[in-house]
Amino acid sequence: MELSEEDRSKDGFFVQLADIAEAMIAKHGREFSMGALVLTAKFIAEGKPLTKTAAANAEAQRKSSAPS
């Protein structure tokens, strides 16, 4: 069965995520790796920014749209 473009894209991201998880496990162990992945999932679910750049952009946008 041929995968759709979206499914191929998702598979590619899953491979990248697996590579990152394996690297974290090798360097810092399973506990850290699981915690980091769960915390990332929590931030995604809550709509929180995942990087300082994203947080700064969100703050700048909030300030520019706030009434003066």
C-alpha positions as CSV (number, residue, x, y, z in Angstrom):
1,M,0.0,0.0,0.0
2,E,1.3,3.4,-1.0
3,L,1.5,6.0,1.8
4,S,0.1,9.4,1.3
5,E,2.4,12.5,1.3
6,E,1.1,13.4,4.8
7,D,1.9,9.9,6.1
8,R,5.4,9.9,4.6
9,S,5.9,13.3,6.3
10,K,4.7,12.0,9.6
11,D,6.9,8.9,9.3
12,G,9.9,11.2,8.7
13,F,9.2,13.2,11.8
14,F,8.8,10.1,13.8
15,V,12.2,8.9,12.7
16,Q,13.7,12.3,13.6
17,L,12.0,12.1,17.0
18,A,13.3,8.5,17.6
19,D,16.8,9.7,16.7
20,I,16.6,12.5,19.2
21,A,15.2,10.2,21.9
22,E,18.0,7.7,21.3
23,A,20.6,10.4,21.5
24,M,19.1,11.8,24.8
25,I,19.0,8.2,26.3
26,A,22.7,7.6,25.3
27,K,23.8,10.9,26.8
28,H,21.4,11.4,29.8
29,G,19.5,8.2,30.4
30,R,15.9,7.1,30.1
31,E,14.5,9.2,32.9
32,F,15.6,12.5,31.5
33,S,14.6,11.5,28.0
34,M,11.1,10.5,29.0
35,G,10.7,13.6,31.1
36,A,11.8,15.9,28.3
37,L,9.4,14.2,25.8
38,V,6.5,14.3,28.3
39,L,7.2,18.0,29.1
40,T,7.3,18.8,25.4
41,A,4.0,17.1,24.9
42,K,2.5,19.0,27.8
43,F,3.7,22.3,26.4
44,I,2.2,21.4,23.0
45,A,-1.1,20.5,24.6
46,E,-1.2,23.7,26.6
47,G,-0.2,25.8,23.5
48,K,3.0,27.1,25.3
49,P,6.0,28.1,23.2
50,L,8.7,25.4,22.9
51,T,11.7,27.7,22.4
52,K,12.8,31.1,23.8
53,T,12.5,32.5,20.3
54,A,8.9,31.4,20.1
55,A,8.2,32.8,23.6
56,A,9.8,36.1,22.7
57,N,7.7,36.3,19.5
58,A,4.5,35.5,21.4
59,E,5.3,38.2,24.0
60,A,6.1,40.7,21.3
61,Q,2.8,39.9,19.5
62,R,0.9,40.1,22.8
63,K,2.4,43.5,23.5
64,S,1.7,44.9,20.0
65,S,-2.0,43.8,20.2
66,A,-2.6,45.1,23.7
67,P,-4.6,48.3,24.0
68,S,-2.4,51.4,24.8
